[in-house]
Amino acid sequence: MDEFHGIDSEMVLYYAARAEEYDDWYLRRGRYSHGPAADADWRADLESAAAWLAARPFHGRIVELAAARLVVARSREAGPSDPL
């Protein structure tokens, strides 16, 4: 939890415990599906947003966009020297 300087540890634990459900909602998996066509459109929008973010000259630590939690997390896997 050292990574979360100044953030209430209870809040971090609360959201960490629900991360999988939030990812299901965000990716429209399981009970959050809106049907094949709508889900495909949603995924295309996510891919467009991810491409837009990847093209931005962000460096270092930034505040995450809440709706883009998974996109930004995947961008971070590229390495700390790569732009987010």
SERO-4910 file (N, C-alpha, C, O; in steps of 0.05 Angstrom, whole numbers):
BEGIN
 pado doro    nc1    nc2    nc3   cac1   cac2   cac3    cc1    cc2    cc3    oc1    oc2    oc3
  Met    A     16    -24      0      0      0      0     17     25      0      6     47     -1
  Asp    A     43     23      1     61     47      1     57     63    -24     62     88    -25
  Glu    A     48     50    -45     44     63    -71     23     85    -69     23    104    -86
  Phe    A      5     83    -50    -18    101    -48    -14    122    -27    -31    124     -9
  His    A      7    138    -28     13    158     -9    -11    177     -5    -21    188    -25
  Gly    A    -20    180     19    -41    199     25    -69    190     18    -88    205     22
  Ile    A    -72    166      8    -99    156      2   -108    138     24    -92    121     33
  Asp    A   -132    141     33   -143    125     54   -141     95     47   -152     87     26
  Ser    A   -128     80     64   -124     51     58   -150     36     56   -152     17     41
  Glu    A   -170     45     71   -197     31     69   -209     35     41   -221     17     30
  Met    A   -205     59     30   -216     65      4   -201     47    -17   -214     36    -35
  Val    A   -175     45    -14   -159     29    -33   -169      0    -31   -173    -13    -52
  Leu    A   -172    -11     -8   -182    -38     -4   -210    -42    -16   -216    -62    -28
  Tyr    A   -227    -23    -11   -255    -24    -21   -255    -27    -52   -268    -45    -62
  Tyr    A   -240    -10    -66   -240    -12    -95   -224    -36   -105   -231    -47   -126
  Ala    A   -203    -43    -91   -188    -67   -100   -205    -92    -98   -203   -110   -115
  Ala    A   -223    -94    -78   -240   -117    -75   -261   -118    -97   -271   -140   -102
  Arg    A   -267    -96   -109   -288    -95   -130   -277    -92   -158   -292    -90   -177
  Ala    A   -251    -93   -161   -238    -88   -187   -248   -107   -208   -253    -99   -231
  Glu    A   -251   -133   -202   -260   -152   -222   -288   -145   -232   -293   -147   -256
  Glu    A   -306   -138   -214   -333   -131   -222   -333   -105   -239   -347   -104   -259
  Tyr    A   -316    -86   -231   -314    -62   -247   -304    -68   -275   -313    -56   -295
  Asp    A   -284    -86   -277   -274    -94   -303   -295   -108   -320   -297   -104   -344
  Asp    A   -312   -125   -307   -334   -138   -321   -353   -117   -332   -362   -120   -355
  Trp    A   -359    -97   -316   -377    -76   -326   -364    -61   -349   -377    -57   -370
  Tyr    A   -340    -53   -345   -325    -38   -365   -322    -53   -392   -324    -41   -413
  Leu    A   -317    -79   -390   -314    -95   -414   -339   -109   -423   -339   -124   -442
  Arg    A   -361   -103   -408   -388   -115   -415   -387   -145   -416   -397   -158   -435
  Arg    A   -376   -157   -395   -375   -186   -392   -398   -195   -375   -408   -181   -357
  Gly    A   -406   -220   -380   -426   -233   -362   -452   -217   -361   -464   -210   -381
  Arg    A   -461   -211   -337   -487   -198   -333   -488   -169   -343   -509   -157   -345
  Tyr    A   -464   -159   -350   -463   -131   -360   -463   -130   -391   -461   -108   -402
  Ser    A   -466   -152   -404   -467   -153   -433   -492   -139   -443   -513   -141   -430
  His    A   -490   -125   -465   -513   -112   -478   -520   -125   -504   -535   -114   -520
  Gly    A   -509   -149   -509   -513   -164   -534   -489   -161   -552   -474   -142   -550
  Pro    A   -486   -181   -570   -462   -182   -587   -456   -156   -603   -433   -147   -604
  Ala    A   -476   -145   -616   -471   -121   -632   -464    -97   -615   -444    -83   -622
  Ala    A   -478    -92   -594   -472    -69   -577   -445    -72   -563   -430    -53   -560
  Asp    A   -439    -97   -555   -414   -102   -542   -390    -98   -562   -369    -88   -554
  Ala    A   -394   -106   -587   -373   -102   -607   -369    -72   -612   -346    -64   -615
  Asp    A   -390    -57   -613   -387    -28   -616   -372    -16   -592   -355      1   -596
  Trp    A   -379    -25   -568   -366    -15   -544   -336    -22   -545   -319     -4   -539
  Arg    A   -329    -47   -552   -301    -54   -554   -286    -37   -574   -263    -30   -570
  Ala    A   -299    -31   -597   -287    -14   -617   -281     14   -605   -260     25   -611
  Asp    A   -300     24   -590   -296     50   -577   -273     49   -557   -257     67   -556
  Leu    A   -271     27   -542   -249     24   -523   -222     23   -538   -203     35   -529
  Glu    A   -221      9   -560   -197      8   -576   -189     35   -587   -165     42   -587
  Ser    A   -209     51   -595   -203     78   -605   -193     95   -582   -173    111   -586
  Ala    A   -205     93   -558   -195    108   -535   -167    100   -527   -150    117   -521
  Ala    A   -161     74   -528   -135     64   -521   -114     75   -541    -92     83   -533
  Ala    A   -121     75   -567   -103     85   -587    -98    115   -583    -75    125   -586
  Trp    A   -119    130   -577   -116    159   -572    -98    164   -548    -80    180   -549
  Leu    A   -102    149   -526    -85    152   -503    -56    145   -508    -38    158   -500
  Ala    A    -52    123   -523    -25    114   -530    -10    135   -546     15    137   -545
  Ala    A    -25    151   -562    -12    171   -579     -6    198   -564      7    215   -575
  Arg    A    -16    201   -539    -11    225   -524     17    225   -512     27    203   -506
  Pro    A     29    248   -509     56    249   -498     57    250   -468     72    265   -456
  Phe    A     42    233   -455     42    231   -425     67    217   -416     74    196   -428
  His    A     79    227   -395    103    214   -384    101    215   -354     88    233   -342
  Gly    A    112    195   -340    113    195   -311     86    188   -299     71    172   -311
  Arg    A     81    198   -276     57    191   -261     34    210   -269     39    235   -269
  Ile    A     11    200   -274    -12    217   -280    -36    206   -265    -36    183   -255
  Val    A    -56    223   -262    -81    214   -250    -95    198   -271    -98    207   -294
  Glu    A   -105    174   -264   -118    157   -283   -146    167   -289   -159    178   -272
  Leu    A   -154    163   -313   -182    167   -320   -197    143   -310   -191    120   -316
  Ala    A   -218    148   -293   -231    126   -280   -243    106   -300   -240     81   -295
  Ala    A   -254    115   -321   -266     96   -340   -245     82   -357   -252     62   -370
  Ala    A   -221     91   -356   -200     78   -371   -180     63   -354   -157     59   -361
  Arg    A   -190     53   -331   -172     39   -312   -157     17   -326   -132     15   -323
  Leu    A   -170      0   -341   -157    -23   -353   -139    -14   -376   -117    -25   -380
  Val    A   -147      6   -391   -131     16   -414   -105     27   -403    -83     21   -414
  Val    A   -106     44   -383    -82     56   -372    -64     35   -359    -40     36   -362
  Ala    A    -76     16   -344    -61     -5   -332    -46    -21   -353    -22    -28   -348
  Arg    A    -58    -27   -375    -44    -41   -396    -22    -24   -408     -1    -35   -415
  Ser    A    -26      2   -410     -5     19   -421     19     19   -402     42     21   -412
  Arg    A     15     18   -376     36     18   -357     54     -7   -360     77     -7   -353
  Glu    A     42    -29   -370     58    -54   -373     80    -51   -393     99    -66   -393
  Ala    A     78    -30   -410     98    -26   -430    125    -18   -418    146    -23   -429
  Gly    A    124     -6   -395    148      3   -381    147     31   -373    134     47   -385
  Pro    A    162     38   -351    160     65   -341    171     87   -359    163    110   -356
  Ser    A    188     80   -378    199    101   -396    182    105   -420    185    125   -434
  Asp    A    163     87   -425    145     91   -448    123    110   -441    113    111   -418
  Pro    A    114    127   -461     92    145   -455     66    131   -450     61    110   -462
  Leu    A     50    142   -432     24    130   -427      4    140   -447    -19    132   -447
***
